[in-house]
Amino acid sequence: MRLTAREALALRMISLLLRPHPGTRPGTVAEVVEWFGAMQAQDLSSGLWSLGARLPARTLVDVHAALERREALRTWPMRGTVHLVPARDARWMLELTGVRALPSAASRRAALGLHPADADRAVEVLGGALAGGGRLTRAQCLAELDAAGIGTDGQRGYHLLWYASVRGVTCLAPNVGTEQTFALLDEWAPDPLRPERDEALAILTRRYVRSHGPVTAREFAGWTGLTLTDARRGFAAAGDTLATVQVDGEEMLVDGVLLDAPRMPVDDVLALPGFDEYLLGYKDRSLMLDPAHRDAVIPGNNGIFQPTIVQGGRVVGTWRRTIGKSRVTISVTPLTALTALDRPRTEQALARYAEFLGLQSRVDWPA
């Protein structure tokens, strides 16, 4: 089947759960995270709104409660960055993709003045301190390491916490208030799935294509940090639930369920967090983002993504928030000429974000 870029974008928005899906739509935090396989969550507030944007009846309190029920957890499963993943899948994902970040850890430790034995000792200390089902804040974890004679000054502490999680010993538990907490992965997810490597590749491929398609094997390699050889192997193993399409002459895979879905873009308006799979899930973002607007969305190309206003699947603006006791004030920066109709619809989309927080909203526009 041949698709235009506009038709492919329409299918991507369905895959991303940002438009109605013709199949069974995930309705819980666990189901949404499992749908994606992994959701970018380095910035926690962005990760929580990524869930809220796909669960229209849920609030921040609801999402936090679901994470306390261990419907998903946060760890470093791929690309050396934090994602939300299904609790039972965390271990095999770390073993498949997370460990690919470990070789570069040696040079990072050398730059930080850490000996390899320090990192391994830190894993032991954290494992012992967290044993028995407890949870420690980041500050408490660092205090345990300092008490054991392992320096955590500068960026050493972050590196050691990351290393213990990538090694599959710890994971990020939900915040207590504003404080980050850690727990033992074996205790937070005591019944892990254990697929063989090829099966794990196939599972992750199916989930990525289902939640991001149409996509290429190169996009899958970029998302996971796998080699292109492994990405192609995953595509080959994914099975006949996926379908091949041609997008402007390039072969891509998409969930076969979507072949009969409407492909004409609709003119909806969304307010998305900066670190959302909508952009973070792809290396080539040209379907969604005009290259002329890249610097506005990723200032300095430094990996920090601004929250976006999306209309018809394309980025048309960015927004920033200031949270008060009873109100969130949101400043909008248009990237395109907005019509008179766009402003109220944008404010409606931002009002949904305020409702998610349980706050009133005020939207400020450029003079």
Secondary structure by P-SEA (a helix, b strand, c coil): ccccaaaaaaaaaaaaccccccccccccaaaaaaaacccccccaaaaaaaaaaacccccaaaaaaaaaacccccccccccbbbbccccaaaaaaaccccccccaaaaaaaaacccaaaaaaaaaaaaaaacccccccaaaaaaaaaaaccccccaaaaaaaaaaaaaccbbbccccccbbbbccccccccbbbbbcaaaaaaaaaaaaaaacccccaaaaaaaccccaaaaaaaaaaccccbbbbbccccccccccccccccccccbbbbbbccccccccccccccccccccccccccccccccccbbbbccccccccbbbbbcccbbbbbbbbcccccaaaaaaaaaaaaaaaaaacbbbbbbccc
